[in-house]
Amino acid sequence: MSTSLLLSLPPELLLPILHYSLLPPSPSPALTLLLIHPRTHLLLHRPLYKHPPPLRSLRALHALSQTSGPAERVRVLRIHLGGGVGSVWGAMEGLLRRCTEVEEVEWCLFSLRGEDAGGLGRALGCISPRSFTWTSPDPPHNLSLSLITPSLLTLLAHLPSWPHLTTLHLTHVQIPSSQLLQLPHTLSPFLKHFTLAQAVHCPPRVLLDMIRACPELERVDVEDVYEESIWGRRTREAEVLN
């Protein structure tokens, strides 16, 4: 189909075509259309900036980070990467340096043992979101750890520097030992809603310390959180909040 014919389609036909072009492996065709024609810019503005489909490959991350204009206006950034892609923090840092206005960040990916935690730190240092989510790409019933101790420590170290953060959702988490987990007096100054699910090595005292370090916290959701391994005793919300 020629470009002129494509652009002559009614909105109810053109919008699904443009939305499909945002899907993996690369959103670059849609990004090009977004820049070169006012009609496609109008139609793509909302799905790309406000409700974008997740980026599902390193190629898609690179494509968005290397496209002038759209990345700076993205408000919601969803990145879903399965296992086997290796360390992603170099590509993530390049993208987040461009997404200066992002407000909601959703990561569905694995952190890896032995990878450069500094790369993760530099990526997190590029943003100041209102909402941050880190979950696992595996099915919900699989307790495969996506946020392991070194990466969690790096994330927690950045929370005090995110003054706009109000929602934090973490799942499939390996909590550090008490010797490694040195929480600041204020972990997140304006956090309102904290969810911790599918976490191991998290006794009630550790969870209580995290809650106390968030002075504006209004809601805490705890699901499948264990004091030691998944074969041991669960940490229950009532034990922490009462």
PELINWO-V79211 format. One record per pair of residues at least 4 apart in sequence whose ideal C-beta (glycine too) atoms are under 6 Angstrom apart, sorted by sequence separation. I is the first residue (numbers start at 0). GAP is how many residues later the second one is. D is the distance in Angstrom with one decimal. If there is no record, write none. Layout:
i/gap/d
I/GAP/D
I/GAP/D
//
This chain:
i/gap/d
0/4/5.3
8/4/4.4
10/4/5.6
26/4/5.6
39/4/5.6
43/4/4.9
44/4/5.8
45/4/4.9
46/4/5.6
47/4/5.4
61/4/5.9
80/4/5.1
87/4/5.3
88/4/6.0
137/4/4.2
146/4/5.6
175/4/3.8
182/4/5.6
201/4/5.4
203/4/6.0
225/4/5.6
227/4/4.0
236/4/5.8
237/4/5.4
0/5/5.3
8/5/4.3
21/5/4.8
54/5/4.1
146/5/5.2
175/5/4.4
201/5/5.7
226/5/5.7
33/6/6.0
54/6/5.6
137/6/4.6
225/6/5.6
226/6/4.9
32/7/4.2
33/7/5.4
63/7/5.4
20/8/4.8
21/8/4.7
135/8/5.7
225/8/5.6
226/8/5.4
20/9/4.0
33/10/4.8
135/10/3.8
224/10/4.5
17/12/5.9
133/13/5.3
221/15/4.2
76/22/5.7
152/23/6.0
164/23/5.6
167/23/5.9
190/23/4.5
201/23/5.1
48/24/5.3
51/24/6.0
53/24/3.9
54/24/5.0
55/24/5.3
104/24/4.7
159/24/5.8
174/24/5.9
202/24/4.6
17/25/5.8
48/25/5.6
49/25/5.8
73/25/4.9
76/25/4.9
86/25/5.9
101/25/5.7
148/25/5.1
17/26/5.5
48/26/5.4
53/26/4.1
102/26/5.8
145/26/4.3
146/26/4.6
147/26/4.7
164/26/5.7
165/26/4.5
166/26/4.7
167/26/5.1
168/26/4.3
169/26/5.6
170/26/4.3
171/26/4.7
172/26/4.0
173/26/5.9
174/26/4.6
182/26/5.7
186/26/3.5
187/26/4.9
189/26/5.1
190/26/5.7
191/26/4.9
192/26/4.6
193/26/5.2
194/26/4.3
195/26/5.6
196/26/4.1
197/26/4.9
198/26/4.6
199/26/5.0
70/27/3.7
82/27/5.8
95/27/5.2
102/27/4.7
103/27/4.4
104/27/5.1
105/27/4.4
106/27/4.8
107/27/5.0
144/27/5.4
148/27/4.6
170/27/4.8
174/27/4.2
186/27/5.6
196/27/5.8
14/28/5.3
18/28/5.6
70/28/5.4
71/28/5.7
73/28/5.6
74/28/5.0
75/28/4.5
76/28/5.2
77/28/4.4
78/28/5.4
79/28/4.2
80/28/4.2
86/28/4.4
158/28/5.4
206/28/6.0
61/29/6.0
64/29/4.6
89/29/5.8
92/29/5.0
96/29/5.0
107/29/5.1
144/29/4.8
158/29/4.6
195/29/5.8
199/29/5.8
22/30/5.7
60/30/4.5
64/30/4.1
88/30/3.1
92/30/4.3
95/30/3.9
182/30/5.0
21/31/5.3
63/31/6.0
88/31/4.9
91/31/4.3
95/31/5.3
119/31/5.8
174/31/6.0
203/31/5.3
6/32/6.0
23/32/4.3
24/32/5.4
207/32/5.1
23/33/5.5
25/33/5.4
26/33/6.0
57/33/5.1
64/33/5.2
116/33/4.9
120/33/5.0
201/33/5.5
206/33/5.0
24/34/5.5
25/34/5.5
34/34/5.8
60/34/5.0
88/34/5.3
119/34/5.0
123/34/4.4
127/34/5.0
129/34/4.9
27/35/4.4
203/35/4.8
23/36/5.7
26/36/5.9
30/36/4.6
33/36/5.9
109/36/4.9
110/36/5.9
127/36/5.6
129/36/5.6
130/36/4.1
131/36/5.6
132/36/4.2
133/36/5.4
134/36/4.6
135/36/3.8
203/36/5.1
25/37/4.6
110/37/5.4
116/37/5.0
30/39/5.4
110/40/3.6
81/55/4.8
142/55/5.3
142/87/5.4
//
